[in-house]
Amino acid sequence: MARIVPRLVSTAFLFAFAAAEAAPVTFDFENLPIATETPFTIESSGLSATFAGPPDVDPGAFGISSNFLTSTGFRYRLMNGDFLTIGSAFGASGSVLTVAFSAPVTGLTFDFALDDTADRSTLTTVAGGIARTASPALTAGFAYPEATFSFVSSPFTTVTFASTAIDFQLDNLRATVAQVPEPATGALLASGLGALVVRRRRAVPARAR
């Protein structure tokens, strides 16, 4: 019994927290009209994300565009359909984009491109007090360097994006929402552990005799 109890406790905790996990929430800009400009808010799977440029620039620091077809093919490889890019305030090149989530997030994955055909620029994100820098790469047949970037962090509700390029594009943001055990799950776990303790205490005196 002494060996069984720890195993049951470990299993109970694994089930409790596995049940609380959720799939990443995706923001892909496909349901917004072309030329929609910051600030704006998107809701997906119960999570809201507000996109905004600097207060002294908005409205218009960033806007929705589309991966259009040229005579040589699509300009972007990862920007599927509609994506976020520079807005009508073109004089605000180099502006910082801020994304504020309605609930704490512990991870983020996104696709991005930089307007730098020389492929020398970088994109920097700041979330949870930590700055992370990503470098994209040019792909043969496409116009701009692109990459997919992913990171995990302590829970955060705000992330910023800034680039050394004159402009950058974002698409397919996948946010992992911070999860906590639900009250019902916690109560069930507590009652199960209580039953195990009572059973263990009853078994010990029986062996002592």
Helices and strands as residue ranges (DSSP letters): H 4-20, E 25-27, E 40-44, E 47-52, E 62-66, E 69-70, E 73-74, E 82-86, G 90-92, E 97-114, E 123-127, E 130-134, E 146-163, E 168-177, H 183-208
